[in-house]
Amino acid sequence: MITDYASLKTAVGNWLARTTDNVFVEEVPTFIQLGERHLMKKLRVREMVCEARSDLNEECEWLPSGFQDIDFVNVLDLASGTIGNGDAVIAKTTPLTYADNERFHRYDTLSERGRPKHYTILGERIRFKPYPSVDAGEESGFGFELSYFGEWTPLSEATGETTNAILGKFSDLYLWSALIQAEGFIIDDQRIAVWKGQLEAGIAEANWASEQSEYGTMAISMPH
């Protein structure tokens, strides 16, 4: 059973049947690290959800460190104070609508300043339209609330991070993801295709189940 980093390393070595090859065994932590990065890019489960709030004074604001994907974004009307100072009084919360870059540039081209209605993602920043009209050093009276899928702390013996919520719930995905990173060492091994299929199906099922838990039975049927 995989319960922590040590047992995951053992499982990866056993599945690859290379536990007596010292050079290969030394690469197992790298397989796990690369597999973990792959999971962070593809997995979208509630255990990854983080929240952040910030004042909204510019057309573009920085996304949080470790950001992977959007869950939802709200604009906050502030009755007084600022989020940055910790004294904000929120009068109203309104969801914003996502638009890809092409559609985003079509919205409100004649009136680009005002209360935000839409947002898009540009690299490591989130862009709003319309955006608040404020003079330098002043506050707009708006903030934004971001719910997002973020990175989790990577497994590492060096830092003492030997387990996490993702490993606890999705140890099979950790295993499949680590195993396929060994493809360059076990060329033409037919098991790679099997592991890739299991990983893709497992991620799809985990994401679907997480969406169901969030939105209920109105979501579409599970992908095949």
Backbone torsions as a table, in degrees:
resi	resn	phi	psi	omega
1	MET	NA	136.6	179.3
2	ILE	-92.3	116.4	-178.8
3	THR	-125.1	-18.1	-178.0
4	ASP	-156.7	-176.8	-175.8
5	TYR	-60.1	-42.5	-178.4
6	ALA	-62.9	-45.8	-179.4
7	SER	-69.9	-29.1	175.7
8	LEU	-66.9	-44.3	178.0
9	LYS	-60.4	-42.5	178.8
10	THR	-62.1	-43.9	-179.7
11	ALA	-63.4	-42.7	179.3
12	VAL	-61.1	-46.9	178.1
13	GLY	-60.6	-41.5	-179.5
14	ASN	-67.1	-42.9	-179.5
15	TRP	-66.1	-34.0	178.9
16	LEU	-82.0	-11.1	179.2
17	ALA	55.9	44.6	-179.9
18	ARG	-133.4	33.2	-173.7
19	THR	-70.1	-15.2	179.4
20	THR	-97.3	-2.9	179.0
21	ASP	-93.6	101.6	-173.9
22	ASN	-61.5	-40.2	179.1
23	VAL	-62.6	-42.7	-179.9
24	PHE	-67.0	-43.7	-179.5
25	VAL	-58.8	-35.7	179.5
26	GLU	-65.6	-20.8	180.0
27	GLU	-86.3	-12.4	-176.4
28	VAL	-57.3	-43.9	177.0
29	PRO	-58.9	-32.8	176.8
30	THR	-68.6	-41.1	176.4
31	PHE	-58.5	-43.0	-179.7
32	ILE	-65.5	-42.9	-179.6
33	GLN	-62.1	-46.7	179.7
34	LEU	-66.2	-39.4	177.7
35	GLY	-64.1	-37.3	178.5
36	GLU	-64.9	-41.6	177.8
37	ARG	-62.7	-38.3	178.3
38	HIS	-63.7	-43.5	179.2
39	LEU	-61.9	-40.8	-179.8
40	MET	-60.9	-32.1	-179.7
41	LYS	-78.4	-29.1	-172.0
42	LYS	-106.3	-30.7	-175.3
43	LEU	-79.6	137.2	178.3
44	ARG	-137.1	81.2	-176.3
45	VAL	-122.2	162.7	-172.5
46	ARG	-63.5	-25.4	178.4
47	GLU	-65.7	-14.4	179.7
48	MET	-95.0	-8.0	-171.8
49	VAL	-74.0	130.8	175.8
50	CYS	-125.2	163.4	178.0
51	GLU	-130.1	146.2	178.2
52	ALA	-148.1	147.8	174.9
53	ARG	-129.1	147.8	179.2
54	SER	-155.4	158.1	171.8
55	ASP	-68.9	150.5	-178.0
56	LEU	-119.5	97.5	-177.3
57	ASN	-121.1	-5.0	-176.3
58	GLU	-128.9	164.7	174.7
59	GLU	-63.8	-36.8	179.6
60	CYS	-122.5	137.4	176.1
61	GLU	-127.4	151.2	-177.9
62	TRP	-72.4	140.9	173.0
63	LEU	-79.7	155.7	-179.8
64	PRO	-65.1	154.3	174.4
65	SER	-61.2	137.9	-180.0
66	GLY	84.8	4.8	-179.7
67	PHE	-61.3	136.0	176.1
68	GLN	-119.3	-41.5	-176.0
69	ASP	-163.3	159.0	-179.7
70	ILE	-84.2	140.4	166.8
71	ASP	-99.5	-61.9	171.2
72	PHE	-158.6	163.3	178.9
73	VAL	-133.4	133.4	174.3
74	ASN	-119.4	145.4	169.2
75	VAL	-94.6	139.4	-177.4
76	LEU	-112.0	122.8	171.4
77	ASP	-85.5	120.7	-176.6
78	LEU	-97.1	121.5	177.6
79	ALA	-71.7	-32.7	178.1
80	SER	-164.8	164.4	176.1
81	GLY	72.8	-175.2	177.8
82	THR	-135.6	154.4	177.8
83	ILE	-68.2	-38.4	180.0
84	GLY	-60.3	-34.3	179.8
85	ASN	-87.8	-8.1	178.5
86	GLY	77.6	13.6	-178.1
87	ASP	-120.2	22.1	-177.1
88	ALA	-69.7	136.5	171.6
89	VAL	-110.7	114.5	-174.3
90	ILE	-89.0	122.9	-178.6
91	ALA	-93.6	-28.7	-174.8
92	LYS	-157.3	142.2	176.8
93	THR	-123.5	126.5	-176.6
94	THR	-133.1	129.4	177.8
95	PRO	-65.3	143.8	173.7
96	LEU	-100.0	153.8	-179.0
97	THR	-100.3	131.0	177.9
98	TYR	-77.9	143.4	173.2
99	ALA	-138.8	138.4	174.6
100	ASP	-69.4	170.7	-172.6
101	ASN	-58.8	-38.3	-178.5
102	GLU	-65.0	-49.0	179.5
103	ARG	-68.8	-35.0	-177.6
104	PHE	-57.7	-39.7	-177.0
105	HIS	-74.8	-12.5	177.6
106	ARG	-86.6	-19.5	-174.6
107	TYR	-77.3	132.9	169.9
108	ASP	47.2	45.9	-177.9
109	THR	-66.4	-24.6	179.7
110	LEU	-91.7	-10.3	-178.9
111	SER	-142.3	80.2	-173.4
112	GLU	-87.0	-4.3	-179.3
113	ARG	-117.4	142.0	-178.9
114	GLY	146.9	-155.9	-179.0
115	ARG	-75.3	125.1	-177.6
116	PRO	-59.6	141.1	176.5
117	LYS	-124.5	-31.4	-174.1
118	HIS	-129.6	161.3	174.7
119	TYR	-145.6	158.8	171.7
120	THR	-144.7	168.1	-179.1
121	ILE	-110.2	127.1	177.4
122	LEU	-123.3	97.2	-179.1
123	GLY	61.8	-116.8	-178.0
124	GLU	-100.0	16.1	-179.5
125	ARG	-129.3	156.4	175.1
126	ILE	-108.5	133.0	-176.2
127	ARG	-113.8	137.7	-176.4
128	PHE	-113.8	150.9	173.7
129	LYS	-152.7	132.5	-14.4
130	PRO	-58.0	169.4	177.1
131	TYR	-123.1	153.3	-174.0
132	PRO	-59.1	144.2	176.8
133	SER	-102.6	105.1	-178.8
134	VAL	-138.5	152.3	174.6
135	ASP	-82.6	158.1	-178.8
136	ALA	-56.0	132.3	178.4
137	GLY	87.2	-6.6	179.7
138	GLU	-101.3	163.7	178.7
139	GLU	-104.5	144.9	-175.0
140	SER	-82.0	-23.0	-172.5
141	GLY	88.5	6.2	177.3
142	PHE	-119.3	154.3	170.2
143	GLY	-138.2	176.5	173.8
144	PHE	-138.3	148.3	-178.7
145	GLU	-116.5	125.2	-174.7
146	LEU	-119.5	124.2	170.2
147	SER	-107.7	125.1	-171.9
148	TYR	-145.1	160.1	173.7
149	PHE	-89.4	119.8	-175.2
150	GLY	-117.9	164.4	175.7
151	GLU	-64.9	151.4	170.5
152	TRP	-103.4	164.8	-179.0
153	THR	-67.4	123.3	-177.0
154	PRO	-63.4	150.3	174.4
155	LEU	-66.8	137.9	-179.9
156	SER	-166.0	127.1	174.7
157	GLU	-69.5	-32.8	-177.3
158	ALA	-63.6	-36.1	-178.6
159	THR	-96.4	-5.1	-178.9
160	GLY	83.1	6.1	178.6
161	GLU	-87.0	85.9	-174.3
162	THR	-98.3	-4.8	175.3
163	THR	-158.3	167.2	176.4
164	ASN	-160.2	175.7	-175.4
165	ALA	-65.2	-32.6	-179.3
166	ILE	-69.7	-45.3	177.6
167	LEU	-62.6	-39.5	-179.3
168	GLY	-62.8	-34.2	-176.2
169	LYS	-100.0	-29.0	-174.2
170	PHE	-128.3	50.0	-179.1
171	SER	-62.1	-30.9	178.8
172	ASP	-64.9	-38.6	179.2
173	LEU	-68.0	-38.9	175.0
174	TYR	-58.7	-43.4	-178.0
175	LEU	-65.5	-52.6	-178.7
176	TRP	-59.9	-41.3	-177.0
177	SER	-65.7	-38.1	177.9
178	ALA	-69.9	-40.2	-176.8
179	LEU	-62.0	-41.0	-176.3
180	ILE	-71.6	-16.2	176.8
181	GLN	-72.0	-13.5	179.8
182	ALA	-87.2	7.2	-174.6
183	GLU	-55.9	-38.3	-179.9
184	GLY	-66.7	-18.2	-179.7
185	PHE	-95.6	-21.1	-177.5
186	ILE	-127.4	59.8	-176.2
187	ILE	-57.9	141.0	178.1
188	ASP	66.3	20.3	176.0
189	ASP	-84.4	118.1	-175.8
190	GLN	-65.3	-16.6	-180.0
191	ARG	-67.6	-26.3	-178.7
192	ILE	-57.1	-45.6	-179.9
193	ALA	-61.5	-38.7	178.8
194	VAL	-65.0	-46.3	-179.5
195	TRP	-63.7	-39.5	177.7
196	LYS	-62.3	-41.7	178.6
197	GLY	-64.2	-42.0	178.5
198	GLN	-65.1	-39.2	179.4
199	LEU	-65.9	-47.7	-179.6
200	GLU	-61.1	-43.3	179.4
201	ALA	-67.2	-39.3	-180.0
202	GLY	-65.6	-41.1	178.0
203	ILE	-65.3	-44.8	179.4
204	ALA	-60.1	-43.2	-179.9
205	GLU	-66.8	-41.6	-179.9
206	ALA	-64.7	-43.2	179.3
207	ASN	-64.9	-41.4	179.2
208	TRP	-63.4	-46.0	-179.5
209	ALA	-62.1	-38.2	178.9
210	SER	-66.9	-39.3	177.8
211	GLU	-65.5	-40.1	177.8
212	GLN	-61.1	-41.7	-178.8
213	SER	-66.8	-25.1	-179.4
214	GLU	-86.4	-43.5	-170.7
215	TYR	-113.2	-6.4	175.2
216	GLY	80.4	-162.2	-171.9
217	THR	-75.9	-1.8	178.4
218	MET	-73.8	-17.6	179.9
219	ALA	-67.2	157.7	-177.9
220	ILE	-69.0	167.1	-176.8
221	SER	-65.3	159.2	-175.3
222	MET	-62.6	136.5	179.3
223	PRO	-67.9	153.4	179.0
224	HIS	-113.6	NA	NA
